[in-house]
Amino acid sequence: MYESHPIFVQPENENVRVWRYMDFTKFVSFIESRCLYFTRADKFDDPFEGSSPKMNVYARNDLPLDVPPEHQGVYLKNMTELGPILQIWRRYHALNCWHINEHESAALWKLYFKNDEGIAIQSTYRKLRDSFTDDEKVFLGVVKYIDYEKEGINTNSFSSFVHKRKSFEHEREVRALVEKLPISESGCGYDYRKETISHGVKVRVDVEQLIEKIYLAPGTPSWLANLVKSIAKQYKYTFEVEHSKLDQRPFF
């Protein structure tokens, strides 16, 4: 179920449209399983995923004024170990990413699909937020894009997952997150030898609540459009299936 958290920034308009681009096989898997797939954070292509900006890393060498002299050595030691821990920390967080935009994105169609078999689920932020039916806690918010050379982030453990470099600003990402921490057998502390997420996590959703409309990639052949409609009918879904508006002919 969705759970609010102050680190996760909410959009000004909760009814703004959000989009999830996927290929046909992933769409079928989603329809059959009624689950969104959350990918483990360290499995993304971006090596900066879950990392800290330079300013935060350098700040670990600074001693806060309120640290007593007898604890300063331990504090600095903990700070030197923080980087490797944050790298490991990514293994216990999984992400599901959406694009926030009132219109479909030609750039994202080209980025994610090399053929004409792409599909975009169109929903709204509110419907996405309210669609989670799984027992897993799901956090949701808008990604903030910053300069990792010059800006810092909050030190909360979730912060590194809701910030990305400005180079990715075109993604306009809404990000859902699941955390599965490696609690030790004693219940005290973490056991980083444990694996709680192998590659990803399937999170149950109310498909009828989530999907507002399905868009087919530009140039999608009619047979694929008919197949998608047939699959939707087979599972008794009533959402609309449309061709990409990028296929419309110009007016002149």
Accessible surface in RSA format (square Angstrom, percent):
REM  Atomic radii and reference values for relative SASA: ProtOr
REM  Chains: A
REM  Algorithm: Lee & Richards
REM  Probe-radius: 1.40
REM  Slices: 20
REM RES _ NUM      All-atoms   Total-Side   Main-Chain    Non-polar    All polar
REM                ABS   REL    ABS   REL    ABS   REL    ABS   REL    ABS   REL
RES MET A   1   114.89  59.5 113.98  75.4   0.91   2.2 106.85  90.8   8.04  10.7
RES TYR A   2    63.82  29.8  42.29  24.1  21.54  56.0  35.83  26.9  27.99  34.5
RES GLU A   3    68.85  39.5  64.58  48.9   4.27  10.2  21.59  41.8  47.26  38.6
RES SER A   4    82.22  69.5  66.22  88.4  16.00  36.9  30.66  65.3  51.56  72.2
RES HIS A   5    44.76  24.5  35.79  24.9   8.97  23.0  22.77  23.5  21.99  25.6
RES PRO A   6   129.65  94.5  93.29  85.0  36.36 132.2 106.92  88.3  22.74 141.3
RES ILE A   7    30.49  17.4  22.81  17.0   7.69  18.5  24.83  17.9   5.66  15.4
RES PHE A   8     6.42   3.2   1.03   0.6   5.39  14.0   1.04   0.6   5.38  15.4
RES VAL A   9    89.56  58.9  84.26  76.3   5.30  12.8  89.30  77.6   0.26   0.7
RES GLN A  10    74.31  41.6  56.29  41.1  18.02  42.9  53.26 113.4  21.05  16.0
RES PRO A  11    25.47  18.6   7.10   6.5  18.37  66.8  14.30  11.8  11.17  69.4
RES GLU A  12   190.40 109.3 145.80 110.3  44.60 106.2  67.47 130.5 122.93 100.4
RES ASN A  13    79.72  55.0  74.20  71.7   5.52  13.3  32.70  78.7  47.02  45.4
RES GLU A  14    67.85  39.0  65.81  49.8   2.03   4.8  23.86  46.2  43.99  35.9
RES ASN A  15    79.16  54.6  68.11  65.8  11.05  26.6  21.61  52.0  57.55  55.6
RES VAL A  16    21.21  14.0  21.21  19.2   0.00   0.0  21.21  18.4   0.00   0.0
RES ARG A  17    73.68  30.9  73.68  37.6   0.00   0.0   5.32   7.3  68.36  41.4
RES VAL A  18     0.00   0.0   0.00   0.0   0.00   0.0   0.00   0.0   0.00   0.0
RES TRP A  19     3.08   1.2   2.20   1.1   0.89   2.1   2.20   1.2   0.89   1.4
RES ARG A  20    54.13  22.7  53.24  27.1   0.88   2.1   2.75   3.8  51.38  31.1
RES TYR A  21    24.55  11.5   5.15   2.9  19.40  50.5   5.15   3.9  19.40  23.9
RES MET A  22    15.78   8.2  10.50   6.9   5.29  12.6  15.78  13.4   0.00   0.0
RES ASP A  23    54.09  37.9  52.26  52.0   1.83   4.3  21.68  51.0  32.41  32.3
RES PHE A  24    34.81  17.4  34.05  21.1   0.76   2.0  34.05  20.6   0.76   2.2
RES THR A  25    98.50  70.1  90.65  91.9   7.84  18.7  79.08 106.2  19.42  29.4
RES LYS A  26   130.54  63.7 125.77  77.2   4.77  11.4  70.32  63.3  60.22  64.1
RES PHE A  27     0.18   0.1   0.18   0.1   0.00   0.0   0.18   0.1   0.00   0.0
RES VAL A  28    31.69  20.9  31.69  28.7   0.00   0.0  31.69  27.5   0.00   0.0
RES SER A  29    51.50  43.5  46.05  61.5   5.45  12.6  29.30  62.4  22.20  31.1
RES PHE A  30     8.41   4.2   6.11   3.8   2.30   6.0   8.05   4.9   0.35   1.0
RES ILE A  31     0.70   0.4   0.10   0.1   0.60   1.4   0.10   0.1   0.60   1.6
RES GLU A  32   103.16  59.2  77.70  58.8  25.46  60.6  17.36  33.6  85.81  70.1
RES SER A  33    39.93  33.7  15.84  21.1  24.10  55.5  24.97  53.2  14.96  21.0
RES ARG A  34    92.42  38.8  92.42  47.1   0.00   0.0  38.22  52.2  54.20  32.8
RES CYS A  35    18.06  13.7  12.61  14.1   5.45  12.8   0.20   0.5  17.86  19.3
RES LEU A  36     3.58   2.0   2.76   2.0   0.82   2.1   3.58   2.5   0.00   0.0
RES TYR A  37    83.58  39.0  78.80  44.8   4.78  12.4  68.20  51.3  15.38  19.0
RES PHE A  38     0.00   0.0   0.00   0.0   0.00   0.0   0.00   0.0   0.00   0.0
RES THR A  39    29.69  21.1  29.69  30.1   0.00   0.0  10.39  14.0  19.30  29.2
RES ARG A  40    16.52   6.9  16.52   8.4   0.00   0.0   0.00   0.0  16.52  10.0
RES ALA A  41     0.25   0.2   0.00   0.0   0.25   0.6   0.00   0.0   0.25   0.7
RES ASP A  42    42.07  29.5  18.69  18.6  23.38  55.3   4.30  10.1  37.77  37.7
RES LYS A  43    92.58  45.2  64.46  39.6  28.12  66.9  20.30  18.3  72.28  77.0
RES PHE A  44    63.07  31.6  44.42  27.5  18.65  48.5  48.74  29.6  14.33  41.0
RES ASP A  45   149.49 104.7 119.30 118.7  30.19  71.4  43.24 101.8 106.25 106.0
RES ASP A  46    15.48  10.8   8.30   8.3   7.18  17.0   9.72  22.9   5.76   5.7
RES PRO A  47   102.41  74.6  78.89  71.9  23.52  85.5  88.08  72.7  14.32  89.0
RES PHE A  48    82.38  41.2  78.35  48.5   4.03  10.5  79.78  48.4   2.60   7.4
RES GLU A  49     4.72   2.7   1.36   1.0   3.36   8.0   3.83   7.4   0.89   0.7
RES GLY A  50     2.61   3.2   0.00   N/A   2.61   3.2   0.00   0.0   2.61   5.8
RES SER A  51    34.66  29.3  29.20  39.0   5.46  12.6  34.45  73.4   0.21   0.3
RES SER A  52    24.35  20.6   9.72  13.0  14.63  33.7   0.99   2.1  23.37  32.7
RES PRO A  53     0.42   0.3   0.00   0.0   0.42   1.5   0.42   0.3   0.00   0.0
RES LYS A  54    82.82  40.4  75.21  46.1   7.61  18.1  43.39  39.1  39.43  42.0
RES MET A  55    97.62  50.6  90.66  60.0   6.95  16.6  69.07  58.7  28.55  37.8
RES ASN A  56    25.52  17.6  19.29  18.6   6.22  15.0   8.31  20.0  17.21  16.6
RES VAL A  57    61.17  40.3  58.64  53.1   2.53   6.1  58.64  50.9   2.53   6.9
RES TYR A  58   137.88  64.4 133.68  76.1   4.20  10.9  98.39  73.9  39.49  48.7
RES ALA A  59    50.73  46.6  42.01  64.8   8.72  19.8  44.22  62.3   6.51  17.3
RES ARG A  60    33.37  14.0  30.44  15.5   2.93   7.0  15.67  21.4  17.71  10.7
RES ASN A  61   111.05  76.6  91.16  88.1  19.89  47.9  25.44  61.2  85.60  82.7
RES ASP A  62    93.80  65.7  87.58  87.2   6.22  14.7  32.49  76.5  61.31  61.1
RES LEU A  63    65.76  36.6  42.52  30.4  23.24  58.4  42.77  30.0  22.99  61.9
RES PRO A  64    53.26  38.8  38.82  35.4  14.44  52.5  50.54  41.7   2.71  16.9
RES LEU A  65   188.51 105.0 153.62 109.9  34.89  87.7 157.68 110.7  30.83  83.0
RES ASP A  66   124.20  87.0  93.02  92.6  31.18  73.7  51.96 122.3  72.24  72.0
RES VAL A  67    23.17  15.2  17.25  15.6   5.92  14.3  18.63  16.2   4.54  12.3
RES PRO A  68    53.77  39.2  47.17  43.0   6.60  24.0  53.70  44.3   0.08   0.5
RES PRO A  69   107.96  78.7  93.05  84.8  14.91  54.2  93.44  77.1  14.52  90.2
RES GLU A  70   128.17  73.6  93.33  70.6  34.84  83.0  60.65 117.3  67.51  55.1
RES HIS A  71    97.14  53.1  96.55  67.1   0.59   1.5  63.04  65.0  34.10  39.7
RES GLN A  72    57.42  32.1  57.42  42.0   0.00   0.0   6.62  14.1  50.80  38.5
RES GLY A  73    53.22  65.6   0.00   N/A  53.22  65.6  41.54 114.0  11.68  26.2
RES VAL A  74    94.02  61.9  92.06  83.3   1.95   4.7  93.13  80.9   0.89   2.4
RES TYR A  75    55.97  26.1  52.89  30.1   3.08   8.0  38.97  29.3  17.00  21.0
RES LEU A  76    64.55  35.9  64.16  45.9   0.39   1.0  64.30  45.2   0.25   0.7
RES LYS A  77   122.33  59.7 116.55  71.5   5.78  13.8  93.31  84.0  29.03  30.9
RES ASN A  78    72.88  50.3  67.55  65.3   5.33  12.8  16.47  39.6  56.40  54.5
RES MET A  79    42.35  21.9  39.85  26.4   2.49   5.9  32.40  27.5   9.95  13.2
RES THR A  80    99.56  70.8  72.43  73.4  27.13  64.7  72.50  97.4  27.06  40.9
RES GLU A  81    69.82  40.1  67.81  51.3   2.01   4.8  30.75  59.5  39.07  31.9
RES LEU A  82    54.12  30.1  54.12  38.7   0.00   0.0  54.12  38.0   0.00   0.0
RES GLY A  83    22.16  27.3   0.00   N/A  22.16  27.3  19.80  54.3   2.36   5.3
RES PRO A  84    76.40  55.7  74.28  67.7   2.12   7.7  75.16  62.1   1.23   7.7
RES ILE A  85    58.33  33.2  58.33  43.5   0.00   0.0  58.33  42.0   0.00   0.0
RES LEU A  86    36.07  20.1  34.88  25.0   1.19   3.0  35.24  24.8   0.83   2.2
RES GLN A  87   115.81  64.8 110.36  80.7   5.44  13.0  32.77  69.8  83.04  63.0
RES ILE A  88    52.51  29.9  51.06  38.0   1.44   3.5  52.49  37.8   0.01   0.0
RES TRP A  89    24.86  10.0  24.86  12.0   0.00   0.0  24.38  13.0   0.48   0.8
RES ARG A  90    45.38  19.1  45.38  23.1   0.00   0.0   3.78   5.2  41.60  25.2
RES ARG A  91    61.10  25.7  60.48  30.8   0.62   1.5  20.91  28.6  40.19  24.4
RES TYR A  92     0.58   0.3   0.58   0.3   0.00   0.0   0.58   0.4   0.00   0.0
RES HIS A  93     0.00   0.0   0.00   0.0   0.00   0.0   0.00   0.0   0.00   0.0
RES ALA A  94     0.00   0.0   0.00   0.0   0.00   0.0   0.00   0.0   0.00   0.0
RES LEU A  95     1.19   0.7   0.00   0.0   1.19   3.0   0.00   0.0   1.19   3.2
RES ASN A  96     1.07   0.7   0.14   0.1   0.93   2.2   0.93   2.2   0.14   0.1
RES CYS A  97    27.64  20.9  21.83  24.4   5.81  13.7  18.05  45.7   9.59  10.3
RES TRP A  98     5.19   2.1   0.02   0.0   5.17  12.1   4.06   2.2   1.13   1.8
RES HIS A  99     9.78   5.3   8.59   6.0   1.19   3.1   8.82   9.1   0.96   1.1
RES ILE A 100    20.09  11.4  20.09  15.0   0.00   0.0  20.09  14.5   0.00   0.0
RES ASN A 101    27.32  18.8  26.79  25.9   0.54   1.3   0.54   1.3  26.79  25.9
RES GLU A 102    78.90  45.3  75.17  56.9   3.73   8.9  47.75  92.4  31.15  25.4
RES HIS A 103   131.78  72.0 129.53  90.0   2.25   5.8  88.19  90.9  43.59  50.7
RES GLU A 104    22.75  13.1   8.93   6.8  13.83  32.9   8.64  16.7  14.11  11.5
RES SER A 105    15.29  12.9  10.62  14.2   4.67  10.8   6.79  14.5   8.51  11.9
RES ALA A 106    44.42  40.8  38.67  59.7   5.75  13.1  38.93  54.8   5.49  14.5
RES ALA A 107    64.12  59.0  51.64  79.7  12.47  28.4  58.11  81.8   6.01  15.9
RES LEU A 108     6.20   3.5   6.20   4.4   0.00   0.0   6.20   4.4   0.00   0.0
RES TRP A 109    10.58   4.2   8.00   3.9   2.58   6.1   8.52   4.5   2.06   3.3
RES LYS A 110   157.45  76.8 146.00  89.6  11.44  27.2  94.12  84.7  63.32  67.5
RES LEU A 111    91.71  51.1  74.31  53.2  17.40  43.7  79.37  55.7  12.34  33.2
RES TYR A 112   119.76  55.9  92.97  52.9  26.79  69.7  66.31  49.8  53.45  65.9
RES PHE A 113    23.52  11.8  11.22   6.9  12.30  32.0  13.26   8.0  10.27  29.4
RES LYS A 114   187.79  91.6 146.33  89.8  41.46  98.7 113.79 102.4  74.01  78.8
RES ASN A 115    98.53  67.9  76.35  73.8  22.18  53.4  37.30  89.8  61.23  59.2
RES ASP A 116    55.17  38.6  52.88  52.6   2.29   5.4  13.83  32.6  41.34  41.2
RES GLU A 117    63.30  36.3  63.17  47.8   0.13   0.3   4.00   7.7  59.31  48.4
RES GLY A 118     0.00   0.0   0.00   N/A   0.00   0.0   0.00   0.0   0.00   0.0
RES ILE A 119     0.00   0.0   0.00   0.0   0.00   0.0   0.00   0.0   0.00   0.0
RES ALA A 120     0.00   0.0   0.00   0.0   0.00   0.0   0.00   0.0   0.00   0.0
RES ILE A 121     0.00   0.0   0.00   0.0   0.00   0.0   0.00   0.0   0.00   0.0
RES GLN A 122     0.93   0.5   0.93   0.7   0.00   0.0   0.00   0.0   0.93   0.7
RES SER A 123     0.00   0.0   0.00   0.0   0.00   0.0   0.00   0.0   0.00   0.0
RES THR A 124     9.81   7.0   9.81   9.9   0.00   0.0   9.81  13.2   0.00   0.0
RES TYR A 125     1.05   0.5   1.05   0.6   0.00   0.0   1.05   0.8   0.00   0.0
RES ARG A 126    78.35  32.9  78.35  39.9   0.00   0.0  15.86  21.7  62.48  37.9
RES LYS A 127    50.20  24.5  50.20  30.8   0.00   0.0  21.23  19.1  28.97  30.9
RES LEU A 128     0.00   0.0   0.00   0.0   0.00   0.0   0.00   0.0   0.00   0.0
RES ARG A 129    48.76  20.5  47.12  24.0   1.63   3.9   5.14   7.0  43.61  26.4
RES ASP A 130    68.74  48.1  42.52  42.3  26.22  62.0  20.84  49.1  47.89  47.8
RES SER A 131     0.00   0.0   0.00   0.0   0.00   0.0   0.00   0.0   0.00   0.0
RES PHE A 132     3.48   1.7   0.00   0.0   3.48   9.1   0.00   0.0   3.48  10.0
RES THR A 133    66.04  47.0  51.95  52.7  14.09  33.6  45.94  61.7  20.10  30.4
RES ASP A 134    11.26   7.9  11.26  11.2   0.00   0.0   0.00   0.0  11.26  11.2
RES ASP A 135   129.68  90.8 104.89 104.4  24.79  58.6  35.85  84.4  93.83  93.6
RES GLU A 136    41.98  24.1  37.29  28.2   4.69  11.2  15.23  29.5  26.75  21.8
RES LYS A 137   119.66  58.4 114.96  70.5   4.70  11.2  66.31  59.7  53.35  56.8
RES VAL A 138     0.00   0.0   0.00   0.0   0.00   0.0   0.00   0.0   0.00   0.0
RES PHE A 139    16.36   8.2  16.36  10.1   0.00   0.0  16.36   9.9   0.00   0.0
RES LEU A 140     1.08   0.6   0.00   0.0   1.08   2.7   0.00   0.0   1.08   2.9
RES GLY A 141     0.42   0.5   0.00   N/A   0.42   0.5   0.11   0.3   0.31   0.7
RES VAL A 142    36.90  24.3  33.94  30.7   2.96   7.1  34.04  29.6   2.86   7.8
RES VAL A 143     6.60   4.3   0.27   0.2   6.34  15.3   0.29   0.2   6.32  17.1
RES LYS A 144   119.50  58.3 115.13  70.6   4.37  10.4  63.54  57.2  55.96  59.6
RES TYR A 145    24.83  11.6  13.63   7.8  11.19  29.1  13.63  10.2  11.19  13.8
RES ILE A 146     3.85   2.2   3.68   2.7   0.18   0.4   3.73   2.7   0.12   0.3
RES ASP A 147    43.43  30.4  39.88  39.7   3.55   8.4  13.51  31.8  29.93  29.8
RES TYR A 148    14.73   6.9  10.02   5.7   4.71  12.3   8.52   6.4   6.22   7.7
RES GLU A 149   108.10  62.1  92.63  70.1  15.47  36.8  43.05  83.3  65.05  53.1
RES LYS A 150   152.13  74.2 136.63  83.8  15.51  36.9  84.71  76.2  67.42  71.8
RES GLU A 151    64.39  37.0  61.52  46.5   2.87   6.8  28.86  55.8  35.53  29.0
RES GLY A 152    34.15  42.1   0.00   N/A  34.15  42.1   9.59  26.3  24.55  55.0
RES ILE A 153    22.67  12.9   5.04   3.8  17.63  42.5  12.79   9.2   9.89  26.8
RES ASN A 154    89.76  61.9  71.71  69.3  18.05  43.5  23.36  56.2  66.41  64.2
RES THR A 155   127.94  91.0  96.77  98.1  31.17  74.3  70.28  94.4  57.66  87.2
RES ASN A 156    53.56  36.9  39.09  37.8  14.47  34.8  12.56  30.2  41.00  39.6
RES SER A 157    50.51  42.7  37.67  50.3  12.83  29.6  28.62  61.0  21.88  30.7
RES PHE A 158    12.46   6.2  12.46   7.7   0.00   0.0  12.46   7.6   0.00   0.0
RES SER A 159     0.60   0.5   0.60   0.8   0.00   0.0   0.51   1.1   0.09   0.1
RES SER A 160     8.13   6.9   7.38   9.9   0.74   1.7   4.42   9.4   3.71   5.2
RES PHE A 161     0.80   0.4   0.80   0.5   0.00   0.0   0.80   0.5   0.00   0.0
RES VAL A 162     5.57   3.7   4.82   4.4   0.75   1.8   4.82   4.2   0.75   2.0
RES HIS A 163    26.12  14.3  23.00  16.0   3.11   8.0  12.30  12.7  13.82  16.1
RES LYS A 164    16.41   8.0  13.52   8.3   2.89   6.9   5.18   4.7  11.23  12.0
RES ARG A 165    59.66  25.0  59.10  30.1   0.56   1.3  16.33  22.3  43.33  26.3
RES LYS A 166   101.86  49.7  91.47  56.1  10.39  24.7  63.30  57.0  38.56  41.1
RES SER A 167    89.50  75.6  59.75  79.7  29.76  68.5  35.95  76.6  53.55  75.0
RES PHE A 168    45.93  23.0  45.93  28.4   0.00   0.0  45.93  27.8   0.00   0.0
RES GLU A 169    84.52  48.5  81.24  61.5   3.28   7.8  30.56  59.1  53.96  44.1
RES HIS A 170   100.54  54.9  78.47  54.5  22.07  56.5  73.60  75.9  26.94  31.3
RES GLU A 171    25.63  14.7  23.90  18.1   1.73   4.1   7.64  14.8  17.99  14.7
RES ARG A 172   117.43  49.3 112.29  57.2   5.14  12.2  36.57  50.0  80.86  49.0
RES GLU A 173     7.84   4.5   7.55   5.7   0.29   0.7   2.89   5.6   4.95   4.0
RES VAL A 174     0.00   0.0   0.00   0.0   0.00   0.0   0.00   0.0   0.00   0.0
RES ARG A 175     1.23   0.5   1.23   0.6   0.00   0.0   0.10   0.1   1.13   0.7
RES ALA A 176     0.00   0.0   0.00   0.0   0.00   0.0   0.00   0.0   0.00   0.0
RES LEU A 177     0.08   0.0   0.08   0.1   0.00   0.0   0.08   0.1   0.00   0.0
RES VAL A 178     0.00   0.0   0.00   0.0   0.00   0.0   0.00   0.0   0.00   0.0
RES GLU A 179    49.97  28.7  29.31  22.2  20.67  49.2   3.40   6.6  46.57  38.0
RES LYS A 180    62.37  30.4  55.87  34.3   6.50  15.5  30.95  27.9  31.43  33.5
RES LEU A 181    45.70  25.5  29.08  20.8  16.62  41.8  29.08  20.4  16.62  44.7
RES PRO A 182     0.08   0.1   0.00   0.0   0.08   0.3   0.08   0.1   0.00   0.0
RES ILE A 183    79.28  45.1  77.26  57.6   2.02   4.9  77.26  55.6   2.02   5.5
RES SER A 184    22.55  19.1  17.84  23.8   4.72  10.9  17.84  38.0   4.72   6.6
RES GLU A 185   163.59  93.9 128.24  97.0  35.35  84.2  66.69 129.0  96.90  79.1
RES SER A 186    91.15  77.0  51.68  69.0  39.47  90.9  55.27 117.7  35.88  50.3
RES GLY A 187    50.77  62.6   0.00   N/A  50.77  62.6  22.97  63.0  27.79  62.2
RES CYS A 188   102.59  77.6  85.22  95.1  17.37  40.8  34.68  87.9  67.91  73.2
RES GLY A 189    48.90  60.3   0.00   N/A  48.90  60.3  34.20  93.9  14.70  32.9
RES TYR A 190    93.32  43.6  64.97  37.0  28.35  73.8  34.35  25.8  58.96  72.7
RES ASP A 191    24.52  17.2  20.21  20.1   4.31  10.2   8.43  19.8  16.09  16.0
RES TYR A 192    66.07  30.8  55.72  31.7  10.35  26.9  46.81  35.2  19.27  23.7
RES ARG A 193   214.01  89.9 180.30  91.9  33.72  80.3  88.93 121.5 125.08  75.8
RES LYS A 194    70.73  34.5  64.60  39.6   6.13  14.6  46.30  41.7  24.43  26.0
RES GLU A 195   115.02  66.0  82.18  62.2  32.84  78.2  23.59  45.6  91.43  74.6
RES THR A 196    41.48  29.5  17.04  17.3  24.43  58.2  24.92  33.5  16.56  25.0
RES ILE A 197     3.18   1.8   0.00   0.0   3.18   7.7   2.94   2.1   0.24   0.6
RES SER A 198    80.44  68.0  66.10  88.2  14.34  33.0  38.39  81.7  42.05  58.9
RES HIS A 199    87.32  47.7  87.32  60.7   0.00   0.0  63.92  65.9  23.39  27.2
RES GLY A 200    18.23  22.5   0.00   N/A  18.23  22.5   0.00   0.0  18.23  40.8
RES VAL A 201    19.43  12.8  15.32  13.9   4.12   9.9  19.43  16.9   0.00   0.0
RES LYS A 202   117.17  57.2  98.91  60.7  18.26  43.5  59.77  53.8  57.41  61.1
RES VAL A 203     0.00   0.0   0.00   0.0   0.00   0.0   0.00   0.0   0.00   0.0
RES ARG A 204   115.39  48.4 115.39  58.8   0.00   0.0  45.46  62.1  69.93  42.4
RES VAL A 205     5.90   3.9   0.00   0.0   5.90  14.2   0.00   0.0   5.90  16.0
RES ASP A 206    55.15  38.6  50.03  49.8   5.13  12.1  12.33  29.0  42.83  42.7
RES VAL A 207     0.00   0.0   0.00   0.0   0.00   0.0   0.00   0.0   0.00   0.0
RES GLU A 208    93.14  53.5  70.41  53.3  22.73  54.1  54.39 105.2  38.75  31.6
RES GLN A 209    59.91  33.5  51.48  37.6   8.42  20.1  13.94  29.7  45.97  34.9
RES LEU A 210     0.00   0.0   0.00   0.0   0.00   0.0   0.00   0.0   0.00   0.0
RES ILE A 211     9.43   5.4   0.00   0.0   9.43  22.7   0.00   0.0   9.43  25.6
RES GLU A 212    60.10  34.5  46.00  34.8  14.09  33.6  24.51  47.4  35.59  29.1
RES LYS A 213    35.49  17.3  35.49  21.8   0.00   0.0   7.71   6.9  27.78  29.6
RES ILE A 214     0.00   0.0   0.00   0.0   0.00   0.0   0.00   0.0   0.00   0.0
RES TYR A 215     2.85   1.3   2.85   1.6   0.00   0.0   0.87   0.7   1.98   2.4
RES LEU A 216     0.59   0.3   0.59   0.4   0.00   0.0   0.59   0.4   0.00   0.0
RES ALA A 217     2.97   2.7   2.97   4.6   0.00   0.0   2.97   4.2   0.00   0.0
RES PRO A 218    43.65  31.8  32.40  29.5  11.26  40.9  32.65  27.0  11.00  68.4
RES GLY A 219    48.10  59.3   0.00   N/A  48.10  59.3  36.05  98.9  12.05  27.0
RES THR A 220    10.45   7.4   0.00   0.0  10.45  24.9   0.00   0.0  10.45  15.8
RES PRO A 221    38.27  27.9  27.39  25.0  10.88  39.5  38.27  31.6   0.00   0.0
RES SER A 222    82.18  69.4  74.97 100.0   7.21  16.6  41.78  89.0  40.39  56.6
RES TRP A 223   142.24  57.1 134.24  65.0   7.99  18.8 122.11  65.1  20.13  32.7
RES LEU A 224     0.87   0.5   0.87   0.6   0.00   0.0   0.87   0.6   0.00   0.0
RES ALA A 225     3.24   3.0   3.24   5.0   0.00   0.0   3.24   4.6   0.00   0.0
RES ASN A 226    92.49  63.8  86.91  84.0   5.58  13.4  26.47  63.7  66.02  63.8
RES LEU A 227    67.90  37.8  63.99  45.8   3.90   9.8  67.56  47.4   0.34   0.9
RES VAL A 228     0.00   0.0   0.00   0.0   0.00   0.0   0.00   0.0   0.00   0.0
RES LYS A 229    99.77  48.7  94.02  57.7   5.75  13.7  48.82  43.9  50.95  54.3
RES SER A 230    62.38  52.7  53.91  71.9   8.48  19.5  25.26  53.8  37.13  52.0
RES ILE A 231    18.83  10.7  18.78  14.0   0.05   0.1  18.83  13.6   0.00   0.0
RES ALA A 232     4.88   4.5   4.67   7.2   0.20   0.5   4.88   6.9   0.00   0.0
RES LYS A 233   168.19  82.0 156.58  96.1  11.61  27.6 102.74  92.5  65.45  69.7
RES GLN A 234   125.31  70.1  97.35  71.1  27.96  66.6  42.33  90.1  82.98  62.9
RES TYR A 235    65.64  30.6  54.51  31.0  11.13  29.0  45.71  34.3  19.94  24.6
RES LYS A 236   172.85  84.3 151.78  93.1  21.07  50.2 113.87 102.5  58.99  62.8
RES TYR A 237    11.56   5.4   0.35   0.2  11.21  29.2   0.50   0.4  11.06  13.6
RES THR A 238   131.81  93.7 101.05 102.4  30.76  73.3  76.54 102.8  55.26  83.5
RES PHE A 239    25.81  12.9   5.77   3.6  20.04  52.1  14.63   8.9  11.17  32.0
RES GLU A 240    98.47  56.5  91.78  69.4   6.69  15.9  39.76  76.9  58.72  47.9
RES VAL A 241    21.27  14.0   3.89   3.5  17.38  41.9   3.89   3.4  17.38  47.1
RES GLU A 242    48.18  27.7  43.09  32.6   5.09  12.1  25.07  48.5  23.11  18.9
RES HIS A 243    79.89  43.7  70.20  48.8   9.69  24.8  51.96  53.5  27.93  32.5
RES SER A 244     2.46   2.1   0.00   0.0   2.46   5.7   0.00   0.0   2.46   3.4
RES LYS A 245    99.92  48.7  91.43  56.1   8.49  20.2  64.76  58.3  35.16  37.4
RES LEU A 246    87.03  48.5  58.73  42.0  28.29  71.1  62.41  43.8  24.62  66.2
RES ASP A 247    65.14  45.6  40.25  40.1  24.89  58.9  25.12  59.1  40.02  39.9
RES GLN A 248   122.63  68.6  97.81  71.5  24.81  59.1  41.71  88.8  80.92  61.4
RES ARG A 249   205.92  86.5 190.22  97.0  15.70  37.4  69.33  94.7 136.60  82.8
RES PRO A 250    94.86  69.1  69.26  63.1  25.60  93.1  79.73  65.8  15.13  94.1
RES PHE A 251   202.09 101.1 170.73 105.7  31.36  81.6 175.00 106.1  27.09  77.5
RES PHE A 252   221.29 110.7 141.14  87.4  80.16 208.6 176.26 106.9  45.04 128.9
END  Absolute sums over single chains surface
CHAIN  1 A    14010.3      11573.5       2436.8       7799.1       6211.2
END  Absolute sums over all chains
TOTAL         14010.3      11573.5       2436.8       7799.1       6211.2
